[in-house]
Amino acid sequence: MALARVATLSLVNGHRTFNEGIVGNAFDPNNLPVQMLSRVEVVQDGTSPIYGADAVAGTINYVLRRPVDTLETVGGTSWSKGNNNWNGTLVFGRTWNDESVREGGFIASFQHNERGAMRASAYPGLYNDNFAPYGAAPSLSFASPGNVVLGGTTYAMPSGQDGRQLTLSQLGSAGSVNRQNGWTGMQAIPDQSATRFALNFEQNLTDTMQLFADGLFSRRTFSRLADASSNNLAVSVPNSNPYSPCNPSHYTSGVVTGPAALLDACVTGALQVNYSTVSLIGPRVNTGLSRLWEATAGMHIDLARDWKLTIQATSASHLQNTGTTIPSAPDLGTFNFFCDDAAFRCNPAGSLSQMPWVSGTSMNGTIQDHFRYYQLNADGSVFTLPGGAVRLATGIEYDDMSSEKHTGTRFHVYRETRSGYAELYIPILRNLGLDLAGRIDNYSDTGTTTNPKIGINWSPSADLRFHASFGRSFHPAPMLDLASLNPIWMSVPVAASAISPALCPLCTSPALYGPNGANKLVYNEAMGAHTNLVPETSRSFSLGAEWNPGAARGFTASVNYWWIDYINQVSNPQNNAGPAGQINQQYFNEHIIYNPTFFPTLALSNPLAYFEPEPHANLADPDCAAVVGRRVNTQALFDQLVRCAGNSSVGAANAGGQALNGPVAGSPNDVLAFGYYGQQNAGSTRANGFDLSAGYAWESEWGRWKVNGVGEYVREFEVSVIGGAPVMDEANRFGHPLRFKGRGQLGWARGYAVGDLSASLFINYSSAYRMDLSLLAPGVPASYASIDSSTTADLTLTYRSPGKGISVGLSSQNLSTRLRRSSSIPRAAAGRAFCSIPPTDFR
């Protein structure tokens, strides 16, 4: 089912797990070493009535291996153009008192992975901001060697020189320019290190009582050479700088000579220079740490008849840190801005760490989460029908989660959930069963919800089974979306020509321009979220069949049709529309405060100032007190809102410390509108499609063979970004599901005296898709927004020695690629090798 991960519930051994991420919305299965998994169970229907609110689009249960006497080691490496990776895993298990009342055991796994960073330079056709070959702008003029800039005209510094004797005459002619790819020195994929541990434990106390426990620990770090824009310096270099061509020491006569325009620049006392330090000290560095531990313990108790009681509890904690190392500005009086870094050591000798311009680290933020979960469940048969025993499962749950975030502003959020559920399976006939389920959840921050589900299973023959289900689901907003944050005011320039003249005839009137000339400024209020967020809800239906014909042993096939109607989705669509787009589209008016001067009609229906009674408004300021909680539908009120936001003395308490650009009082026409960019109940999605699978396995004198294929066809994926916006089929649009994607496999295996050999060839297909034109660089033709379908091939070879020996494997991904624009999109192949020592009985 093609929906976001935030709508899918993940379980481990059937119990809830901690959801991590920036807003705590998803479980990361990579926290579990793959060697610890026994199987993965997937339920594609909406299962909120049984498992809880997160299961809007389905449930995935990661079942760990049960205890066994074993010692296993697995090691592997993989490589692709630009990066290399390796991993090692140890699995250890022990059992005791086999086949006795006190039987027990454990299995544990330790894994370490190192993933190297992928350099952007390895794929110059993909990671390149020079769009001149496509009819758009070239790379910027920040480079090394750099450029002297006079009134928008560039003069390129010559390469192959160290700047010590550079003269004005040696600079390039007017209009010459040095350019440098903005991805220089950057990494497309970060360097990552991960250590993981997982445990599964069982112990029988009596013949009717069993203890169980499982747990995991994960520590991951990353480091990435990221955005190099901090290295782009537009500086005014004084003539006293010893490397400036305006310095008389560069001339034998001690008199500066050269082109008149450059001489005039020297007279001002400084040259304007565009320069990049990335070749010297590298771009800024993003770093991060994620540390998670989770433990679950419980007891199974056999009761009278076939009833069983399960009591369990889970506790988890998660810490996430992110930081950025940013290059600081060099000393304008001593730094050599005029040298070619590629050819010379341009700046003073000594360790870079001792230089005044080298990076300093700043911490971006810390998130600390805690999670507790308790469950009491009973299940068993209640009575018998001709089709079999009617079974009932019922239980109660309690969980709470707290999150504390430090990002300059510190805040804390907390949620408790109390739940009760019941599921009744009724075997009407031996081949016809009815499944009824219901659940009630009470959230401390979003209220109470009740969700039912009904399912039917029918097997008209031993070879064929049909199933159908319908249910209603509920998903509360992520906790951090409900946090009340200080507003942050951001100014965005909007060209007058970008606004529809039908909406704003006066936008082109020079008499109404503010101090920014032809550019109007839209100030966007970005708060954490509306405090009146309501939960997301959905209805889902599925109908499917599985066919395993006895006459064709080894053949299986299944088809499943799914349909879902998902409303009140939490998002911030204005961010995607852009400042001009959100005005022109007219879908977002309930979140825009218009300036009556430009929009007299639209301003009459303005929403509340701050869009709700804003708790952070500084009511000591009379302008703020006048607009808080009021509809700003007059020019006087709008002017007061502008002054409230622009008053720097108020801004620290009222606007996140960011006042408007320059003094705003007396120039309200500089502000076209106020827009809201925070999280809100905005969109809806109605989607339906088919999941398909088929396979056949057989044996011949040449070995064992299998052919299978899986695919998903999205028939419709209709999205409305906000109430009132048109409904559009977004399948095959970037950021949404593809219309069709599939994977086929041809496998072969055969045993030999020296061991077993197997091979599998996989063919992957993805349908064509299109991007929004807004994602293209300005000037790039619209034809580049269409991306053709792709077909790739993967190959895996595995050798297993006889008995409990060694397994060695080699795999290659992306052996072939078919892309319409293969000249602009790189083809990359990847390889992987592993060595495994299977279970060893050490007793």
N, C-alpha and C positions, 0 to 999 in steps of 0.2 A: 504494500500500500504506500503510495507516494505522498507522504506527509512528513513534516519536520520531526526530528528526533525528540523535540520537546513534548510531542504528543504521544510518545511511546513510553510505556513503563518497562523498566528493566528490573529483574529479580535475580537473586543468587540463591540457589537451593530453595526457591519458592518464597523467599522472604524479601521484604523491601531493602533497598540499599540507599546509600547517600548519593544525592545528586550534586555534582560540583559545577564549575563554570562561573562566569562573571555574575550571573543572576541565579545560580543554583538550579539549572533546568535540565540537566542530563547526566546519566551515569556513563562513565568512560570504561568500556569493556577491556581496554588495553591495560587496566590496572590488574587484570588477572593473567598470569602466565598461561599461554595457550595449552601447554602440556598438562595443566591441572583440570582441563575441561573434559567431562565425559560426553556431553552432548549439549546442544543449544536448541531449546524448544521455542517455536515461534507461533503465536496466535495472532492472526492478522485482523480479526474482528476487534471492534471497540469492546473492551472488557472492563470498563470503569465500574459497572455494577458488581463485579466480583473482586477486583483487585484495587480499585481506587481511582482517584481523579486523573492521574497521569496517563491512564491507559485509554486515551481517546482514540488513538489509531491502532492499538494493539499492545501485545505484551511479548517480551523476550525474557526467557528464563535460562540463565547460565547455570547448568548443573555440574557441580564439581565431582571429580572422581572419588569413589569410596575408598576407604583404607585398604591397602594391599601391601604385601611384603615386596619391596622393590627398591632398586637403586638405578637411576637413569641419568644420563648426561646427554645434553644436546648442545651443539655449538654450530654456528653458521656465520656466514659473511655474505654480503650483497654489495653490488657496485653498479653504478650507472655513471654516465658522463657527468662529471662535476662533483660527485660525492661517493663516499664509501661507508659501509655500516658493518657492524658485527654484533653478535649476541651469544650468550651462553646461559644454559639452564641446567639446574640440578634438581632432580625429583627424588625424594626419599620417603619411603613408607614402611610401617611396621604394624603388625597385628599380634594379638595375644589371646590366649584361651579360646582357640578356634573351636567352633561348633559346641560351645558350652554356654551356660547361663551368663557367665561373666565375659563373654566375647567382646573385644574392643580393638581399637587401632586408630592410626592416623596416617595421613599422607600430606606431605608438605613440598613446596616448590620454592626455589630461589632463582631469580633471573636477573641478569644485567644486560642492558642494551646500550650501545653507543652508535648514534647516528650522526655522521658527519654533515657539516653544512654544505649546501649546494651553492656554488658560486654563480652569481648572475652572469658573469663573463663567459661561462660555459655554454650559454645559449644566447649569443648576441642578437639573433634574429627575433627573439621573444622579449628579452629584457633590454629594451632600447627605446629612448624617448625621442629619437630622431624620426619624425613623421614626414620629413620632406619627400621621401620616395613615394608617399601616398597622397601627396598634394596638400599636406598640412605643415605645421611649424617644425623647424629643425630643433635640435637641442639648444639649451640656453647658452649664453655667452660666459658662463662661469667655468673657468678651466685653468689649467696650468700647462704651459704659460697662459697668462690671462689676457685681458683686454683693457686698454684705456678707453673710457667712455666720456664723450663730450656732447651734451645735449641730445643724447640718443644715438649719436654716431660713434661707431667702434673703430679702434685702431689696434690691430692684433700685435701682441708682443712676439718677437721672433723666437723660434725654437733653437735649441742647441747652444744657448748662451746662459751665463750664470747671473746676469743682471748687474755685475759690478761696474761695467763701463758702458752700459746701455745709454744711447743718446736718442733724442726725439726723432732724428732723421732715420734711425734704424727701425722705428715702429712701422707697421704696415700702413698702407694708404687708407684714406678715409673709406669706411665701409668694410674693410677687411675684418675678419673676426675669427677667433679661436673658439671652438665648441668642444664640449666634452659630454659624453653619454651620462645622463643623470643616474644611471645604475652603476657607475664606476665604483669599485671597491665594495659593493653591497653583496649580500647573500640572499638568495630567493627562499631558501629553506634554512632554518637555524640549526646550529649544532645542538644536539640533544643527548642527554644522558638519563637513563632510567634504571632504577633498582626496584624490584618487586618481590613480594613474598606472599604466599597464600597457604592456608592450612584448612584441612577438613578432618574432623575428629568424631568418633562414635564410641560409646561405652554402654554396654548393657549392665544395668544394676540388678534387675531380676528378670524373670521371663516375661514381665508385663511392663517394665519401665526401662527406658533408654535415654541416656544423655547424648546430646549432640552439640557440636560447636563448629563454627567456621570463622575465618578471619582473613584479612588482607592488609598489606602495608605497601605503599607506593611512594617513592620519592623521585621526582623528575625535575631536571633543571634544563634550561635552554639559554643559549647566547647567540645573538644574531647581529651582524654588521648590517644596520638597517638604514633608514632614510638619510641620504647624504645632503639634504637641503640645508642642514645646519652648517655645512662646510662652505656654502655659497656666500661669499662676502662681497658686498657692495660698499667699498670703503673710500674714504678721502685720505690719501696718503700725502703727508706734508713734504714739502721740498727738502726739509732737513733729513729725511730718511736717506741713509747712505746709498741706497740702491735705486733711488728715484732718478729718472732721466732729467728731472728738473734740478737736480743737485749740481752746482757748478763744478764739483770735483770730477765729473765725468768728461769734462772738456779741457783740452790741453791749454786753451787760452783762459780758462776760468770763466768764460762767458757762455751762457746757454744759447744754443742756436737750434733752428729747426723750423718746420712748417708754422705759418703764422697762427693758425688756430690752436696748435699745441703750445706755442709760446704764450698766447693769451691765457691759456689755462694755468701755465706756470706762474704768471703774474698774480693769480688769485691766491697763491701760496700752497696749492695742493692739486694733485691729480686724482680724478675719480677712476677707480679701478674695480673691475669685476674679476674675482679670483676664486679658485676652489682649493681648499687645503686637503681634499680627500686623498690625493696621492701621497701626501706627506704623513698625515696622522690617521687616515682612515675615517669612515663615517661614524656617526653615533652608534653606540652599542646598546641593544635592548637585552635585558637579562630577566630571568624569572625562575621561581621555585614553586613547586606544588608538592605538598606533603599530605598524605592521607592515610589514616588507619581506620579500620572498621572491624568490629568483633560482634558475633552473634552467638548466643548460647540458649539452649532450651531443653525440653524434655517431652518425649512421647510416652503417653500412658495408655495402655490397653484397658478399656472399661468392659462392662457387661456386654454380652452378645458380641457384635463386631464393631462396637463403637470405640473410637480413639480420641483422646484429648491431647492437644499440643499446646504447650506454653513456651513462648520464646521472647527474647529481648535482644535488641541491637543498640550499640552505641558507636558513634563515629565522630571523628574530628578531622578538619581539613584546614590547612594553612596555605595561602597563596600570596606570594610576594612578586612584584614586578618593579623593575628599575631601569633607568636610562642613563647612559654616560654620554654627555653632550660636549662637543668641542667648544671651548670658550674662545673669545675673540683674541687675536694676537695683538702685540704692541705695535701700533701704527708707526711709531718712530724708529723701530729697529728691525721689524720683520721684512724679509726679502720677498716682495710681491711680484718681482719682475724676472724671476729665474724660471728655467725649465726644470721642474722637479724630476722629469723622466731621465734627464741627462746629467744632473748635478745634485750634490748634496747642498741644497740651496741655503740652508740656515745654519746658525752656529753649531759647532761640534758639541757633542755631549749627549747624554741620555735624553730621549724625548720626554721621559717622565719628569725631567727637571725643567723643561721649558714652560714659560708662563702661559702658553696658549693651549697646552695639552688638556685633554678632557678631564672633567670633574663629574662625579656621579651624583645623581639625585634620585631618591626613591619615589616611584610613581604611586604606589599604593599597596596596602596589605588588607587581605580579607581573611577573617578567622570565623569558621563555621563549626557548629556543634549540632549533632543529631541524635535523638533517642527514639526508639520504636518498641512497642510492646504489643503482643498479640496473644489472644486466647481463642483456640479453635477446636471445635468438636465435629466429628463426622461419623456417619454410620447409617444403617438401614432402618427404616421406620415400619414398613410393612411390605407385603409381597403381592404383586399383580401377576397375571398370566405371562407377562413379558419378562418378569424378574423382580428383583428387590428395588423398591423405591428408596433412594438414598438422599440424605440431607446433610449439608455442610453449613455450619453457622459459626459466627464468631464476632468478637469485638476487637478493636484496635485503638491504640493511642500513640500519637507521635508528636514530638515537638522539635522545632529547629530554631536556632538563633544564628544571626549573622552580624558580625561587626566589621565595619569597613573604615579604613583610614586612607583617605585620598586628599589630604589637606584638610578636608572636613571630615569629622568623625561622626558616624551614626550607627545605630543599632536597631535591628528589626527582629521580631519574634513571632512565631506562629505555633498554635496548638491545633491538633486535629483529633476529633473523637469520632469513631466510625463503628457501624454495625452492619453486618451483611448476612445473607442466607442464600443458598443455592439448593434447588430441589431437582433431582433427576428422576424422571418418571418413564420407565420402560413400558409404554402402552402395549406393544407387541415385542416379540423377540427381535424383530428387525426394524422397529419404529420406537424412537425415544424422544422425549420432550424435556428440555432443560429450561428451568425458570430460575431467575436470579434477581436480586434486588439489593441495594446498598443505600445507606444514609450516612452522610458525612456532615459534621459540624466544624467549621473553621472559625478560629477566634477572630479573624480579620475580614472574612468575606461571607459569613452566614452559613446557612444549612441548605443542603441539596439532597434530593432523592432520585436515584437512577435505576430503572428496571432493564431487564434483558430477557429475551426469549429465544431459544434455539431448538431446532428440529434436526434429527438424524434419521435417515431412512435408507435401508439396504434391501432393495428388491431382490438381490441375488448375492451370492458369495463373492462375486467379482466386482460388484458395483455399489458405491455408496454415495448418497446425496446428503448435503447439509445446508441449512439456512439459519440465519440469525438476524435479529433486530435489537438494537439497544440505544440507550441515551447515555451520554457521557458529559462530564463536567471537569473543567480544569481551572483552578484558581490562578490568578496572576502570580508570577514568580515574586517571592518576598521582596527582593531588592527593587522590583518595579514599584512596590507600594511605599517605598521609603520616601519621606518628605525631604527633598533636597533644597538647598538655596538655589534661587534662579541664577542663571548665568546669561548675561547679555552679550550677544555676538552681533557685530555689524557686518553686513554683506552688501557689497556694491551691486546695484542693479541698473543697467543701462536703461534710459528712458524708452529706447526703441524696443526693449524686451517686453514691455507691458502692452497688452492689447489696447489700442486707442478707443475701442468701443467701451472698455471699462474705465479708462482714464484718459479722456481727451486732453486734459491739461498737463499730462506727463511730459509733453514735448514743449511746453511753454518755458522759454528761458527766464521769464520774469519770476517763475516759481522755483527755480533751482536753488538748492541750498548751497552751503559753502563748498560742496564737492562737485560743483559744476553740473555736467550732464548726467552724473551718476546719482541716482536716488539710493538711499540706504534703508534696508529692511533690518530691523532689530528683532532678533529671534529670542524668545524667552525659552531656555532649555531647562526645565525642571525635571526631577526624577520621573514623575508620572502624575497623572490626575489622582487626587485622593479619592475620587469616586469611581475608580476602576471596578468593574463587575467581572465575574468569572467568564471564561470562555466555555461555550457549550457546543455539543454536537449530537447529531443523530446518525447512526450508521446501519447499513444493511449489507448482508453478503449472502451469496448463493453459489454453491460449488458442487463438484463431483470428483470422485477418485475411481479409477478403473484399473483393476489388476486381473486381467483375463487368465483363467486357469489353462485355457487352450494354448496360450502363448506365454509359457512360463518365462519369467525374467522381464516381462514388459510391464511398465507402469505409466499412467498418464493422469493428470489432474488439471482441472480448470476451476478458477474461482472468480466470480464477479463481485466487485465491491462498490459501494456507494456511500458517500459521507457528506453531510451538510454541517459545516463548521462555522460558527458565528461568534461575534464579539472578540475576535482575535486581537491580542494586545500587540501593537506595533507603533511605529512613528512614520507613517507614509509621507508626511511633509518633507522629511529629510531626503527622500528619494525624488520628490517632485522638484525641489529647489525653490529658491525665493520667488523668482518670476513665475515658475510653473504653478506654484500653489495659488498664486493670484489669478493667473490666466485660466486655470482649469475650473475654478469656482466650486470645487468639491469641499474645500476646507474653510469656508467662511465662518463656521461656528468656532474656529480656532484662530481667527485673524481679527485684529483691531485696526480698522482702516482710518487713515487721516481724512477727515471730512473735506478738506480742501481739494483733494484729488478724487475721492470716492464719496460724494455726498449721499448717493442712494444707498450704497453698501454700508456706509458708516451708521445708518439708522438702526441696523440690526446687529451692531457690534456686541460681542460677548463681554462678560465681566472683565474688568481690568485684573490682570494677573490670572484671569480665567477661572478663578475661584477665590474665596476668602484666603488670601495669602498670609500664612502665619509669620513669614519672615519680613513683611513690610515694616518699615520704620515709621510708625504713626506719629512720631515727633516731628516729622517733616510735613508741613501743611499740604504740599502738593501730593504726597503719597496718601495722606489721610483722606484727601478729597476723592481719590479714585479707587481705593481698595474696595472691592465688593460691589462696584457700580458699573453699569453699562456705559462705556465711553462712546457716546453717540453725538457729542457736540464738539465743536472746535475748542471751546474753553477747557473741557475735560481732557481732550487729547493733548493739548498743550501742557496741562498739568502732569499728565502721564509721562510726557517727554522730559519735563524738568525733573520729575521724581527719579526716572532712570538715569538721567544725566548728571545728577548732583553727586559729585564724587564723595562728598562727606556722608551722603546717605548710602552710596553704592556699596560700601564695605558691609553694611548690615542688611542691605535690601537687595542688592543685585550681584551677590557673589564677589564683590570687590572689583567688578569691571564696569566702569562708567562708560558712557557713550564717548565717541571720538570727539574730543575738544568740547568747548562750551556749547551747550545746546540751547540754553535759554535765549529766546529772541530769534531762534531759527528753527521752529518746528517743521518747516517745509523740508528740512533735511531728512526727515523721517517719513517714509512712504507708508509704512504700516508696521505693526508689531505682530509677529507670528509665533505660534507655539510649536516647539519641536519635541516635546516630551512623549513618553509612552501613553497610550490611550486605547480604549476599545474602538478599533477602527475597522478592520476588514472582515470579510467573510469569504469562505471557500466552499464551493460545491463541486465535488469531483467524483468520477466513477471510472472504472477500468477493469482489466482482466489480468490475473496472474496465471501463467501457463507453465506446465512442466511435463516432460515425457522422457522416458528412458528405456533402454533395452540392454540386457546383459546375457551373454551366451559364452559357451566354451567350444573350442575347436582344437584340432591337433597342433595348432600354432600357439595356443595359449588361451587365456581368459580375456574377453573383450567386453567393452561397455560403450554405449553411446547414449548421451542424455543432453537435454537442453532445458533451460529455464528462461523465461522472459516476462516482461511486464508491458502491457499496452494500456496507456492512459487515454481513454476515450474522450473525456472532458476534464478540464481543470479550470473551472470558472471562478474568477477572483474579482471581488470589488474591494478596492483599497480602503474605502471609507463609505459610510452611509451617503447615498445620493450619487456616488460615482458609478459609471457604467460597469456592467459585468462583462469581463473579457476572458476568453479562453487563453490561458497563459501556458498551456502545454507547448513544449519546444521553444520557450523563451528563457533566456539566461536567468538563473536564479530560481527556476521552477522545474518540475519534472519533465523529462523527455517524453515524447509521444511513445516511443518504443525503445527498449534496450533489452538485450538478450545475451546469453552466454551458452555456447555449445561445447561439448567435450567428447573426444574420442580417446578411450583408454585401452591399454593393453598391458597384460602381466603374464609372466611365465616363469616357472621354476626350473632351475638347473642344478646340477650336482654341486656347483660352487656357490649357489645362492639364488635368490629371486631377483628378477629384473622387471621393472615396470616403466611405462611411459604414458604421458597424457598430453594431448594437444588441445588447447582451448582456443576458440574463436569468439571474440567479443564484438558486439555491434551496438552502436549508439546512433540514433536518428539525428538528422540535421536539426539545428536550432538557430535562433536569431537573438541578437542583443538589442537593447534599447539604443537609439541613436545618441542619447545623452552620454553613453559610456564610451563613445568614440572620441578621439582627440578632435578638437575643432578643425574643420577643413578636410578631414578624412572622408572620402566618398561613402555614401550610405551602403554601397554594395558590400563593404567589408563587415557590415553588421550581420551578414548571413554566413553561417558556418556550416559546411557540408557534413554529411554523415561520416562516421569513421568506423573502420574495421581493423582490429588488431588481433594478433596471435600470440599466445604464450605456450611455452613448452616446458615440461617437467620430466626429468629422468631420475629414477631411484634404484639403488642397488641395496639389497639386504642379504647379509651373509647367513649361512645356515645356523639354525638354533638361535641362541641368545647372543648373537654377534653384533656386528656394527652395521648401521645404515648410513649410506652416503647418497646425497641428492644434489642435483643441479637443476636450476630452473632459470628460464629467461623470459622476461616480460616484454611485450611490445616488439615482437620480432618483425612485424610489418605494420605499416600505417598507411591508410589511404585518406588523404585530406585534400580538398579542392585547392586550398591555398597553402600547399606544402612549402612554397618558397618563403612564406612569412611565419609559418608555425613549425617549429623544429620537430624533427623525428628523434626520439630518444629510445634507446634500448637499455634494459636493466638486467643484471644477472644476480643469481643467488645460489649459494652453496651451503650445505649443512652436513654435519656428521653427528650421528646419534648412537649412543650405547643403550640398547633396550633394557627392560627390566632384568635385574639380577637377583636371584634367590640367595640371600646371604645367611639363611638360618643354619 
